[in-house]
Every structure is written in C-alpha cells, then in structure tokens.
Amino acid sequence: MKKIADCTPPRRTLYVIGVAIGVLAGFINSLLGLDMSLRPSLFGWLLASIMIVIALHEGTHGAVAALLGYKPLFGLRPPLVYVTFTSKLPRGHFMVVAIAPFVVLNLLFVFLYARGALKLFCDFSLIINSIGSVADIWVVLKLIGAPKGALIQDTKTGFEVWVADGTAKPELANPKEV
C-alpha cells in the first residue's frame, strides 16, 4: 500500500462557511417568527442543544462505523470531540460514516420540529448539527475524487488516502491540497 494523499481540512474556510450557515439560520428564524429574544432560558436551550448534538453527532459516526464492522475510538482534544479508527476504511464506508450525522440527525430534528416537539431545541439542534457537519461534507466531497479502491486512514485532524502499489494512479488533482 502507498499513501497518495494527506488531506487536512481548510479550517478557516470551513469556519467561514459555518458562520454563514448560522447567519442564514438566524435570518430564516426571523422569517419564521421564532422568538429569539435574549433571555436566560434561551441560553439554557442553546447550551443543552450544543452538548446533546455533540454527543449525538459523534455517537452517530461511531454507531454507523460499528454497523459496518469497524471499532470506533472516541476522543477529546479541546476544542475537538472526535471519533477515529485504528484501521483503514474503504472509501465508500468512510464516506457513509462521515455523512451519516448530517443526514440522520438533521432528518430527526426536522421531523421533531414539524411535529411541534421542543421547537426551540430542535431549531438550535438542526443549526448546530449543520454547522458541525461542514467538515464532514468537505470530507465526502474530497473523497469523490479518490480512486474507488482506496482505503482511508483517519488522522484525527484529517485523513490519508492509500491505494495498492501499482494498481491505481492518483486521481486527485493536487494531493497536497486535497
């Protein structure tokens, strides 16, 4: 096996995208007429949403990986909470594990919001999970260009793309900037 790419997310760009999502969500909330006036209970719901979404988000990564037969390892390196793996995962499996919290949790929060259950909590949770999924979406978009037989090694702060020796040419435009 040989490594053909070492990928680290462009953190500054992803932060800007996350802030843009938050601003857009605030605008949408004002159009929906949600009461976001500053009060202690608002901060309580926000804090509860952050804590619960972080646990659910990383738990979803881990649960999907376990369903696919991999052993997830959870970690905390402030400000990061993460799940990683000691083994390399096939490209398709890594993509499914990466995108699962965005799809599963956002569908759950939209469903609960539509049913009228804990609207403020679900609204905050949807926004927080969407912002927290920006890097996961980036991973999936980058891996679309990776060779189909590639194995992906999570590095806690990014990932490496590995292929069998001599079996595949790097299909990534610029491996250093993947």
Backbone as a chain_set.jsonl record, in Angstrom:
{"seq": "MKKIADCTPPRRTLYVIGVAIGVLAGFINSLLGLDMSLRPSLFGWLLASIMIVIALHEGTHGAVAALLGYKPLFGLRPPLVYVTFTSKLPRGHFMVVAIAPFVVLNLLFVFLYARGALKLFCDFSLIINSIGSVADIWVVLKLIGAPKGALIQDTKTGFEVWVADGTAKPELANPKEV", "coords": {"N": [[0.853, -1.187, 0.0], [0.439, 2.239, -0.738], [0.668, 5.646, 0.225], [-1.233, 8.184, -1.204], [-2.275, 10.663, -0.774], [-2.489, 13.227, 1.647], [-4.719, 14.64, 3.604], [-5.932, 17.603, 4.934], [-8.429, 19.461, 6.456], [-9.442, 22.72, 5.268], [-9.443, 24.77, 7.647], [-10.039, 27.545, 8.25], [-11.645, 28.346, 6.061], [-13.767, 26.538, 6.383], [-14.734, 27.393, 8.865], [-15.708, 29.917, 8.178], [-17.769, 29.167, 6.433], [-19.384, 27.796, 8.287], [-20.142, 29.947, 9.997], [-21.569, 31.455, 8.144], [-23.72, 29.719, 7.679], [-24.906, 29.835, 10.204], [-25.691, 32.567, 10.296], [-27.474, 32.646, 8.136], [-29.376, 30.837, 9.118], [-30.293, 32.287, 11.319], [-31.55, 34.401, 9.989], [-33.561, 32.997, 8.641], [-34.953, 32.032, 10.872], [-35.992, 34.438, 11.862], [-37.742, 35.082, 9.794], [-39.52, 32.986, 10.109], [-40.664, 33.719, 12.413], [-39.817, 32.938, 14.96], [-39.338, 33.241, 18.443], [-36.586, 34.745, 19.481], [-35.666, 36.368, 21.434], [-33.367, 37.716, 23.755], [-32.87, 35.944, 26.653], [-32.543, 34.225, 29.814], [-33.453, 31.5, 29.574], [-33.234, 31.007, 26.862], [-30.468, 30.839, 26.462], [-30.003, 28.605, 28.017], [-31.37, 26.581, 26.554], [-29.821, 26.71, 24.25], [-27.265, 25.934, 25.188], [-27.872, 23.341, 26.118], [-28.622, 22.176, 23.684], [-26.19, 22.288, 22.253], [-24.502, 20.573, 23.77], [-25.92, 18.107, 23.675], [-26.164, 17.674, 20.895], [-23.464, 17.434, 20.109], [-22.769, 15.017, 21.395], [-24.65, 13.251, 20.183], [-23.95, 13.572, 17.47], [-21.216, 12.681, 17.227], [-21.646, 10.16, 18.294], [-23.322, 9.073, 16.343], [-21.565, 8.904, 14.138], [-19.863, 6.923, 15.241], [-21.69, 4.797, 15.711], [-22.588, 4.134, 13.12], [-20.165, 3.372, 11.976], [-19.617, 1.135, 13.585], [-21.769, -0.495, 12.849], [-20.948, -1.073, 10.308], [-18.877, -2.693, 10.837], [-16.511, -1.789, 12.033], [-14.26, -0.651, 14.625], [-14.946, 2.031, 16.518], [-13.103, 4.737, 17.945], [-13.366, 7.012, 20.465], [-12.578, 10.423, 21.132], [-11.216, 13.315, 22.841], [-9.966, 16.402, 22.338], [-9.663, 19.368, 23.208], [-10.485, 22.159, 21.153], [-11.825, 20.029, 20.007], [-14.01, 17.264, 19.618], [-14.039, 13.952, 18.797], [-14.302, 11.059, 16.61], [-12.425, 8.266, 15.75], [-10.437, 5.808, 13.966], [-8.515, 2.809, 14.203], [-7.907, 1.259, 12.087], [-7.714, 1.197, 8.47], [-10.339, 2.366, 6.387], [-12.527, 1.315, 3.735], [-13.047, 3.503, 0.95], [-15.813, 4.108, 0.283], [-17.173, 3.284, 2.63], [-16.006, 4.996, 4.504], [-16.966, 7.432, 3.583], [-19.723, 7.113, 4.016], [-19.786, 6.887, 6.824], [-18.83, 9.419, 7.442], [-20.828, 11.218, 6.455], [-23.165, 10.449, 7.711], [-24.128, 11.601, 10.325], [-25.008, 14.155, 9.522], [-27.111, 13.61, 7.719], [-28.857, 11.753, 9.131], [-29.33, 12.952, 11.724], [-30.198, 15.571, 11.045], [-32.533, 14.979, 9.618], [-33.989, 13.825, 11.719], [-34.234, 16.039, 13.526], [-35.675, 17.878, 11.95], [-38.036, 16.421, 11.543], [-38.971, 16.179, 14.228], [-39.28, 18.898, 14.825], [-41.269, 19.618, 12.983], [-43.364, 18.158, 14.025], [-43.903, 19.615, 16.213], [-42.607, 19.238, 18.585], [-40.657, 20.363, 21.161], [-39.719, 22.839, 19.856], [-37.825, 25.033, 19.898], [-35.491, 23.793, 20.882], [-35.124, 21.826, 18.864], [-34.776, 23.485, 16.644], [-32.389, 24.902, 17.308], [-30.726, 22.64, 17.523], [-30.752, 21.568, 14.922], [-29.46, 23.634, 13.528], [-26.965, 23.708, 14.855], [-26.003, 21.085, 14.384], [-25.854, 21.152, 11.586], [-23.892, 23.128, 11.181], [-21.786, 21.843, 12.495], [-21.394, 19.758, 10.767], [-20.076, 20.62, 8.544], [-17.315, 20.111, 8.014], [-17.462, 17.34, 7.71], [-18.968, 17.1, 5.376], [-17.185, 18.298, 3.634], [-15.159, 16.333, 3.671], [-16.463, 14.182, 2.365], [-16.916, 15.345, -0.166], [-14.274, 15.683, -1.024], [-13.41, 13.028, -1.124], [-14.831, 11.99, -3.225], [-13.312, 12.308, -5.491], [-11.289, 10.482, -5.1], [-9.515, 7.393, -5.808], [-11.52, 4.523, -6.565], [-10.939, 2.046, -5.262], [-9.586, 2.826, -3.024], [-8.235, 3.023, 0.301], [-9.014, 4.565, 3.367], [-7.438, 6.34, 5.884], [-8.125, 7.623, 8.945], [-6.921, 10.531, 10.56], [-7.408, 11.961, 12.842], [-7.211, 14.758, 12.599], [-7.657, 15.017, 9.971], [-7.342, 13.121, 6.961], [-5.838, 10.266, 5.329], [-5.181, 9.018, 2.078], [-4.94, 5.868, 0.748], [-3.633, 3.501, -1.581], [-3.372, 0.351, -3.34], [-0.124, -0.776, -4.214], [0.926, 0.222, -7.389], [-1.568, -0.264, -8.567], [-3.41, 1.75, -8.959], [-3.644, 5.016, -10.255], [-3.03, 8.222, -8.802], [-5.969, 10.015, -8.607], [-6.581, 12.398, -7.686], [-6.633, 15.865, -7.954], [-4.63, 17.649, -6.868], [-2.748, 16.285, -4.679], [-1.58, 17.337, -2.312], [-3.257, 19.38, -1.571], [-5.703, 18.348, -1.04]], "CA": [[0.0, 0.0, 0.0], [1.163, 3.503, -0.707], [-0.158, 6.827, 0.504], [-1.236, 9.106, -2.345], [-2.738, 11.983, -0.367], [-2.614, 13.547, 3.066], [-5.724, 15.691, 3.498], [-6.295, 18.34, 6.14], [-9.475, 20.424, 6.085], [-9.098, 24.151, 5.331], [-10.222, 25.187, 8.819], [-10.547, 28.925, 8.155], [-12.747, 28.337, 5.102], [-14.892, 25.824, 6.979], [-15.298, 28.266, 9.904], [-16.49, 30.952, 7.484], [-18.998, 28.515, 5.973], [-20.198, 27.566, 9.483], [-20.718, 31.231, 10.411], [-22.578, 31.801, 7.138], [-24.898, 28.883, 7.963], [-25.534, 30.403, 11.398], [-26.35, 33.827, 9.923], [-28.628, 32.281, 7.31], [-30.378, 30.233, 10.012], [-30.897, 33.388, 12.083], [-32.451, 35.104, 9.08], [-34.726, 32.122, 8.438], [-35.722, 32.036, 12.124], [-36.753, 35.685, 11.963], [-38.846, 34.962, 8.841], [-40.489, 32.038, 10.67], [-41.267, 34.346, 13.577], [-39.415, 32.312, 16.217], [-38.956, 34.196, 19.48], [-35.179, 34.588, 19.834], [-35.274, 37.468, 22.312], [-32.379, 37.276, 24.734], [-33.371, 35.632, 27.99], [-31.757, 33.1, 30.345], [-33.885, 30.187, 29.076], [-32.701, 30.85, 25.514], [-29.092, 30.36, 26.606], [-30.099, 27.239, 28.535], [-31.703, 25.705, 25.428], [-28.667, 26.686, 23.354], [-26.226, 25.112, 25.808], [-28.346, 21.949, 26.089], [-28.552, 21.725, 22.296], [-24.784, 22.076, 21.895], [-24.0, 19.37, 24.444], [-26.622, 16.922, 23.176], [-25.827, 17.465, 19.483], [-22.094, 16.912, 20.023], [-22.815, 13.593, 21.756], [-25.38, 12.521, 19.135], [-23.204, 13.648, 16.212], [-20.084, 11.745, 17.287], [-22.227, 8.836, 18.501], [-23.818, 8.589, 15.052], [-20.369, 8.44, 13.408], [-19.427, 5.673, 15.849], [-22.694, 3.742, 15.513], [-22.561, 3.715, 11.717], [-18.904, 2.625, 11.796], [-19.783, -0.171, 14.234], [-22.673, -1.274, 11.999], [-20.173, -1.503, 9.145], [-17.879, -3.655, 11.285], [-15.278, -1.148, 12.49], [-14.255, -0.271, 16.032], [-14.697, 3.461, 16.669], [-12.417, 5.222, 19.143], [-13.801, 8.376, 20.717], [-11.541, 11.216, 21.769], [-11.456, 14.719, 23.163], [-8.794, 17.261, 22.332], [-10.349, 20.664, 23.081], [-11.95, 22.193, 21.16], [-12.362, 18.938, 19.189], [-14.515, 15.974, 20.069], [-13.936, 13.234, 17.54], [-14.267, 9.602, 16.564], [-11.395, 7.865, 14.801], [-10.33, 4.366, 13.787], [-7.13, 2.346, 14.108], [-7.734, 0.606, 10.788], [-8.119, 1.936, 7.273], [-11.681, 2.026, 5.921], [-12.743, 1.529, 2.3], [-13.507, 4.86, 0.616], [-17.269, 4.217, 0.395], [-17.552, 3.187, 4.038], [-15.58, 6.225, 5.177], [-17.897, 8.481, 3.161], [-21.001, 6.875, 4.706], [-19.57, 7.238, 8.233], [-18.665, 10.873, 7.522], [-22.053, 11.984, 6.164], [-24.309, 9.923, 8.475], [-24.764, 12.514, 11.287], [-25.702, 15.236, 8.819], [-28.364, 13.093, 7.163], [-29.727, 11.141, 10.146], [-29.75, 13.892, 12.774], [-30.999, 16.661, 10.5], [-33.88, 14.448, 9.372], [-34.637, 13.678, 13.022], [-34.59, 17.344, 14.082], [-36.743, 18.442, 11.119], [-39.245, 15.653, 11.859], [-39.446, 16.588, 15.555], [-39.716, 20.293, 14.728], [-42.547, 19.623, 12.259], [-44.387, 17.605, 14.921], [-44.136, 20.588, 17.272], [-41.947, 18.818, 19.823], [-39.477, 21.134, 21.556], [-39.339, 23.576, 18.646], [-36.597, 25.809, 20.065], [-34.4, 22.827, 20.966], [-34.915, 21.222, 17.541], [-34.234, 24.532, 15.781], [-30.974, 25.044, 17.68], [-30.007, 21.396, 17.233], [-30.599, 21.498, 13.474], [-28.433, 24.61, 13.15], [-25.675, 23.273, 15.413], [-25.564, 19.899, 13.66], [-25.48, 21.56, 10.226], [-22.598, 23.804, 11.285], [-20.813, 20.827, 12.864], [-21.23, 18.795, 9.669], [-19.395, 21.241, 7.409], [-16.083, 19.36, 7.721], [-17.854, 16.009, 7.226], [-19.363, 17.269, 3.974], [-15.922, 18.54, 2.918], [-14.508, 15.028, 3.522], [-17.175, 13.433, 1.329], [-16.648, 15.975, -1.458], [-12.888, 15.382, -1.403], [-13.254, 11.605, -1.415], [-15.459, 11.664, -4.509], [-12.237, 12.252, -6.477], [-10.29, 9.459, -4.761], [-9.72, 6.127, -6.53], [-12.593, 3.705, -5.991], [-10.423, 1.001, -4.387], [-8.735, 3.425, -1.997], [-8.51, 2.872, 1.728], [-8.881, 5.861, 4.014], [-6.985, 6.307, 7.277], [-8.437, 8.844, 9.684], [-5.76, 11.006, 11.321], [-7.991, 12.82, 13.873], [-7.306, 16.134, 12.095], [-7.795, 14.907, 8.534], [-7.312, 11.726, 6.546], [-4.871, 9.874, 4.307], [-5.731, 8.137, 1.052], [-3.989, 4.794, 0.447], [-4.0, 2.585, -2.667], [-2.455, -0.772, -3.522], [1.022, -0.414, -5.056], [0.848, -0.003, -8.82], [-2.888, -0.615, -9.101], [-4.228, 2.918, -9.273], [-2.956, 6.301, -10.306], [-3.748, 9.231, -8.038], [-6.949, 10.753, -9.394], [-6.811, 13.661, -7.012], [-5.993, 16.932, -8.723], [-3.402, 18.073, -6.21], [-2.813, 15.547, -3.418], [-1.188, 18.136, -1.144], [-4.331, 20.313, -1.221], [-6.972, 17.622, -1.062]], "C": [[0.892, 1.24, 0.0], [0.184, 4.647, -0.506], [-0.064, 7.76, -0.686], [-1.717, 10.501, -1.968], [-2.825, 12.067, 1.144], [-3.491, 14.787, 3.128], [-6.057, 16.299, 4.857], [-7.323, 19.389, 5.742], [-8.973, 21.866, 6.17], [-9.926, 24.817, 6.429], [-10.816, 26.585, 8.687], [-11.746, 28.995, 7.214], [-13.973, 27.659, 5.698], [-15.536, 26.633, 8.104], [-16.18, 29.34, 9.271], [-17.811, 30.368, 6.993], [-19.935, 28.261, 7.154], [-20.872, 28.838, 9.973], [-21.809, 31.654, 9.433], [-23.862, 30.99, 7.343], [-25.642, 29.439, 9.169], [-26.283, 31.688, 11.098], [-27.591, 33.55, 9.096], [-29.745, 31.689, 8.171], [-31.061, 31.31, 10.852], [-31.893, 34.163, 11.244], [-33.724, 34.293, 8.858], [-35.592, 32.084, 9.693], [-36.546, 33.306, 12.264], [-37.93, 35.667, 10.985], [-39.944, 34.029, 9.36], [-41.181, 32.601, 11.907], [-40.934, 33.682, 14.899], [-38.937, 33.369, 17.195], [-37.516, 33.91, 19.913], [-34.71, 35.747, 20.713], [-34.367, 36.924, 23.419], [-33.008, 37.124, 26.114], [-32.594, 34.423, 28.494], [-32.166, 31.745, 29.784], [-33.379, 29.935, 27.652], [-31.28, 30.301, 25.567], [-29.061, 28.936, 27.159], [-30.401, 26.241, 27.429], [-30.526, 25.592, 24.469], [-27.559, 25.791, 23.909], [-26.617, 23.628, 25.789], [-28.246, 21.382, 24.667], [-27.116, 21.419, 21.887], [-24.281, 20.768, 22.489], [-24.626, 18.089, 23.867], [-26.245, 16.63, 21.719], [-24.406, 16.926, 19.329], [-22.083, 15.412, 20.32], [-23.517, 12.766, 20.673], [-24.594, 12.468, 17.832], [-22.064, 12.625, 16.207], [-20.578, 10.309, 17.512], [-22.755, 8.23, 17.209], [-22.66, 8.122, 14.171], [-19.966, 7.057, 13.923], [-20.393, 4.525, 15.606], [-22.678, 3.225, 14.078], [-21.295, 2.921, 11.435], [-19.03, 1.228, 12.401], [-20.709, -1.07, 13.412], [-21.957, -1.807, 10.76], [-19.026, -2.432, 9.525], [-16.557, -3.078, 11.773], [-15.396, -0.759, 13.95], [-13.938, 1.22, 16.158], [-13.974, 3.755, 17.99], [-12.791, 6.687, 19.315], [-12.701, 9.13, 21.446], [-11.972, 12.654, 21.996], [-10.106, 15.42, 23.199], [-9.336, 18.669, 22.099], [-9.695, 21.563, 22.033], [-12.593, 21.045, 20.386], [-12.873, 17.771, 20.018], [-14.569, 15.164, 18.778], [-14.097, 11.737, 17.74], [-13.248, 9.256, 15.48], [-11.325, 6.343, 14.773], [-8.86, 3.99, 13.714], [-6.861, 1.708, 12.755], [-8.156, 1.545, 9.659], [-9.506, 1.442, 6.858], [-11.754, 2.177, 4.405], [-13.381, 2.907, 2.073], [-15.017, 5.024, 0.81], [-17.749, 4.157, 1.834], [-17.188, 4.462, 4.788], [-16.531, 7.375, 4.835], [-19.244, 8.34, 3.871], [-20.886, 7.274, 6.179], [-19.492, 8.756, 8.382], [-19.989, 11.621, 7.392], [-23.247, 11.58, 7.039], [-24.91, 10.909, 9.481], [-25.529, 13.655, 10.617], [-27.065, 14.766, 8.339], [-29.315, 12.636, 8.273], [-30.236, 12.177, 11.155], [-30.567, 15.048, 12.219], [-32.407, 16.2, 10.141], [-34.657, 14.305, 10.682], [-35.102, 15.029, 13.566], [-35.695, 18.024, 13.266], [-38.06, 17.737, 11.419], [-39.824, 16.096, 13.206], [-39.96, 18.029, 15.552], [-41.096, 20.362, 14.072], [-43.686, 19.079, 13.124], [-44.676, 18.535, 16.092], [-43.474, 20.244, 18.589], [-40.69, 19.651, 20.056], [-38.902, 21.953, 20.402], [-38.021, 24.323, 18.794], [-35.378, 24.886, 20.132], [-34.093, 22.229, 19.597], [-34.324, 22.231, 16.563], [-32.743, 24.72, 16.051], [-30.176, 23.809, 17.27], [-29.764, 21.222, 15.736], [-29.481, 22.422, 13.009], [-27.056, 24.134, 13.607], [-25.145, 22.054, 14.663], [-25.139, 20.248, 12.235], [-24.122, 22.239, 10.227], [-21.507, 22.773, 11.587], [-20.538, 19.807, 11.77], [-20.469, 19.36, 8.478], [-18.13, 20.465, 7.038], [-16.407, 17.959, 7.206], [-18.248, 16.063, 5.748], [-18.125, 17.516, 3.116], [-15.203, 17.221, 2.656], [-15.152, 14.246, 2.379], [-16.883, 14.021, -0.056], [-15.229, 15.693, -1.933], [-12.718, 13.924, -1.803], [-13.945, 11.175, -2.7], [-14.384, 11.518, -5.582], [-11.177, 11.203, -6.202], [-10.553, 8.187, -5.56], [-10.73, 5.229, -5.81], [-12.09, 2.628, -5.032], [-9.585, 1.522, -3.231], [-9.194, 3.057, -0.592], [-8.205, 4.207, 2.379], [-8.494, 5.656, 5.473], [-7.306, 7.649, 7.917], [-7.214, 9.232, 10.512], [-6.164, 11.951, 12.448], [-8.146, 14.268, 13.41], [-7.47, 16.164, 10.578], [-7.842, 13.438, 8.145], [-6.227, 11.53, 5.499], [-5.562, 8.922, 3.347], [-4.635, 7.151, 0.654], [-4.528, 3.939, -0.69], [-2.983, 1.455, -2.728], [-1.345, -0.341, -4.475], [0.775, -0.772, -6.51], [-0.525, -0.287, -9.386], [-3.723, 0.589, -9.486], [-3.366, 4.165, -9.29], [-3.731, 7.272, -9.416], [-4.694, 9.994, -8.954], [-7.25, 12.103, -8.77], [-6.007, 14.741, -7.704], [-4.665, 17.357, -8.139], [-3.389, 17.444, -4.836], [-2.449, 16.367, -2.19], [-2.312, 19.059, -0.695], [-5.688, 19.635, -1.19], [-7.798, 17.948, 0.139]], "O": [[1.941, 1.281, 0.643], [-0.949, 4.627, -0.986], [1.032, 8.097, -1.137], [-1.582, 11.431, -2.762], [-3.187, 11.106, 1.823], [-3.055, 15.873, 2.745], [-6.415, 15.594, 5.801], [-7.106, 20.131, 4.784], [-8.172, 22.196, 7.045], [-10.994, 25.366, 6.157], [-11.994, 26.78, 8.989], [-12.751, 29.631, 7.533], [-15.093, 28.145, 5.538], [-16.752, 26.572, 8.286], [-17.266, 29.634, 9.77], [-18.857, 31.004, 7.122], [-21.141, 28.481, 7.046], [-22.051, 28.814, 10.328], [-22.855, 32.155, 9.845], [-24.963, 31.521, 7.196], [-26.871, 29.51, 9.161], [-27.394, 31.885, 11.59], [-28.642, 34.147, 9.327], [-30.919, 32.002, 7.974], [-32.271, 31.253, 11.071], [-32.96, 34.541, 11.728], [-34.828, 34.837, 8.884], [-36.82, 32.102, 9.602], [-37.682, 33.256, 12.735], [-39.003, 36.179, 11.305], [-41.129, 34.236, 9.098], [-42.161, 32.036, 12.391], [-41.677, 33.835, 15.868], [-38.212, 34.289, 16.817], [-37.261, 32.942, 20.629], [-33.524, 36.075, 20.744], [-34.576, 35.828, 23.94], [-33.597, 38.058, 26.658], [-32.04, 33.67, 27.692], [-31.298, 30.908, 29.537], [-33.126, 28.791, 27.275], [-30.93, 29.401, 24.804], [-28.183, 28.151, 26.801], [-29.777, 25.183, 27.356], [-30.256, 24.517, 23.935], [-26.984, 24.983, 23.179], [-25.793, 22.767, 25.481], [-27.833, 20.238, 24.479], [-26.856, 20.401, 21.245], [-23.698, 19.947, 21.782], [-23.924, 17.112, 23.606], [-26.031, 15.475, 21.352], [-24.169, 16.047, 18.5], [-21.469, 14.632, 19.592], [-23.03, 11.701, 20.292], [-24.572, 11.436, 17.161], [-21.962, 11.805, 15.294], [-19.998, 9.36, 16.985], [-22.654, 7.022, 16.997], [-22.75, 7.075, 13.531], [-19.753, 6.133, 13.138], [-19.969, 3.404, 15.327], [-22.746, 2.017, 13.848], [-21.339, 1.91, 10.735], [-18.596, 0.247, 11.795], [-20.462, -2.27, 13.292], [-22.315, -2.858, 10.229], [-18.289, -2.905, 8.66], [-15.579, -3.812, 11.91], [-16.499, -0.558, 14.459], [-12.801, 1.634, 15.934], [-14.211, 3.103, 19.007], [-12.564, 7.504, 18.423], [-11.983, 8.563, 22.269], [-12.951, 13.135, 21.426], [-9.225, 15.075, 23.987], [-9.459, 19.117, 20.959], [-8.473, 21.711, 22.027], [-13.797, 21.083, 20.133], [-12.244, 17.351, 20.99], [-15.09, 15.642, 17.771], [-14.04, 11.219, 18.855], [-13.218, 9.884, 14.422], [-12.075, 5.67, 15.48], [-8.045, 4.767, 13.216], [-5.711, 1.626, 12.324], [-8.851, 2.539, 9.87], [-9.809, 0.254, 6.963], [-11.117, 3.067, 3.843], [-14.149, 3.397, 2.901], [-15.453, 5.987, 1.442], [-18.647, 4.907, 2.216], [-17.965, 4.951, 5.608], [-16.861, 8.191, 5.695], [-19.837, 9.338, 4.281], [-21.782, 7.922, 6.72], [-20.026, 9.315, 9.34], [-20.242, 12.561, 8.145], [-24.238, 12.307, 7.095], [-26.132, 11.051, 9.497], [-26.582, 14.067, 11.101], [-28.065, 15.457, 8.534], [-30.456, 13.093, 8.338], [-31.438, 12.263, 11.406], [-31.535, 15.471, 12.85], [-33.371, 16.941, 10.335], [-35.844, 14.628, 10.743], [-36.24, 15.154, 14.018], [-36.564, 18.681, 13.84], [-39.096, 18.392, 11.538], [-41.022, 16.356, 13.315], [-40.959, 18.338, 16.201], [-41.981, 21.074, 14.546], [-44.837, 19.49, 12.973], [-45.588, 18.279, 16.878], [-43.745, 20.884, 19.606], [-39.77, 19.639, 19.238], [-37.744, 21.781, 20.02], [-37.176, 24.253, 17.902], [-34.351, 25.164, 19.512], [-32.928, 22.135, 19.21], [-33.472, 21.882, 15.746], [-31.933, 24.698, 15.125], [-29.075, 23.927, 16.731], [-28.69, 20.78, 15.328], [-28.651, 22.034, 12.188], [-26.097, 24.155, 12.834], [-23.959, 21.997, 14.34], [-24.163, 19.693, 11.73], [-23.288, 21.959, 9.366], [-20.426, 22.824, 11.0], [-19.554, 19.071, 11.84], [-20.24, 18.648, 7.5], [-17.902, 20.19, 5.86], [-15.692, 17.442, 6.347], [-17.899, 15.174, 4.971], [-18.027, 17.005, 2.001], [-14.694, 17.0, 1.558], [-14.452, 13.709, 1.521], [-16.633, 13.28, -1.007], [-15.007, 15.485, -3.126], [-11.961, 13.619, -2.724], [-13.666, 10.091, -3.213], [-14.524, 10.696, -6.488], [-10.25, 11.048, -6.996], [-11.692, 7.928, -5.95], [-10.773, 5.195, -4.58], [-12.78, 2.327, -4.058], [-8.94, 0.74, -2.532], [-10.375, 2.817, -0.34], [-7.26, 4.897, 1.996], [-9.137, 4.899, 6.201], [-6.814, 8.688, 7.478], [-6.551, 8.373, 11.093], [-5.315, 12.681, 12.959], [-9.109, 14.935, 13.787], [-7.424, 17.234, 9.971], [-8.326, 12.605, 8.911], [-5.759, 12.481, 4.871], [-6.413, 8.126, 3.743], [-3.537, 7.554, 0.271], [-5.729, 3.678, -0.763], [-1.866, 1.587, -2.227], [-1.6, 0.382, -5.438], [0.456, -1.916, -6.833], [-0.645, -0.533, -10.586], [-4.662, 0.457, -10.271], [-2.48, 4.345, -8.454], [-4.95, 7.158, -9.289], [-4.267, 10.556, -9.962], [-8.08, 12.859, -9.275], [-4.829, 14.549, -8.006], [-3.667, 17.417, -8.857], [-3.962, 18.006, -3.903], [-2.977, 16.102, -1.111], [-2.322, 19.486, 0.459], [-6.716, 20.302, -1.304], [-8.903, 17.426, 0.289]]}, "num_chains": 1, "name": "protein.A"}
